[in-house]
Amino acid sequence: MTPDARQGLLETIDAEIRGCTGCRLHETRTLAVPGEGSAETEVVFVGEGPGFNEDRQGRPFVGAAGTFLTELLGTVGWSRSDVFITNVVKCRPPGNRDPEPDEIAACAPHLRRQLSAIDPALVVTLGRHSLGAFLPGTRIGQVHGTARPAATDLLPPESTVFAMYHPAAALHQGALRRTLLDDMTAVPIALQGARERRAAAAPRGAAAAMTAGAPDPVAVATVTPGPAPLSETVPGADPESATDQLTLFA
Ligand code: SF4
């Protein structure tokens, strides 16, 4: 797909989301929040759902948690425009309650189409609802800071998922700020591993073409050379943290 075609497809999906009435959340939203960022990126960050500010502005992660997400990206030399940022539900649940399973299911086709258009090597989940959509049956306190093969129909199996706490976790529990910063340092490493997994899964000719001609929208200068462990546990991990029970919105 050409960059123009990819951008056009994302804009079509955006328009469909902004007019969507696929679940009850459309009744209470101000604006739907499709997501934003680079259509050509290799990395998509997926949060849980829009919060108050996002609902008003129609943009993801624009509140305090968004400020911290921007800071996290900056620690590895990335900006918001280097990646794509979205949520598992595109409309704010009233009062920032948990999205219901039927709401997540109703919104999944939008996310699936966005991911199909972008075709990222790596999805970074932010928070337990996003984690549940990509790695069902896992607990964020046990898997944050690690990368695993995708285990969902939202992504092809050669894609990789990296789990993180939601940035808002640091606003509720100060100690998790250090955890999020530590986990973020492993994301470029996970990207390197994700690239290698995809290259290994591609037909030989396609892999060669990828290596020779693929754009590199996310700077690799910060990527630690060498194969990325797919289940590396980052120092400082807090496997029993109760934060996986928090409901966290941008
Ligand atoms: Fe449609 Fe998703 Fe919004 Fe529900 S949350 S109305 S499925 S865009």
Boltz pocket constraint, residues with backbone or C-beta under 6 A from the ligand:
constraints:
  - pocket:
      binder: B
      contacts: [[A, 16], [A, 17], [A, 20], [A, 21], [A, 22], [A, 23], [A, 24], [A, 25], [A, 26], [A, 32], [A, 88], [A, 89], [A, 90], [A, 91], [A, 103], [A, 106], [A, 107], [A, 110]]
      max_distance: 6.0
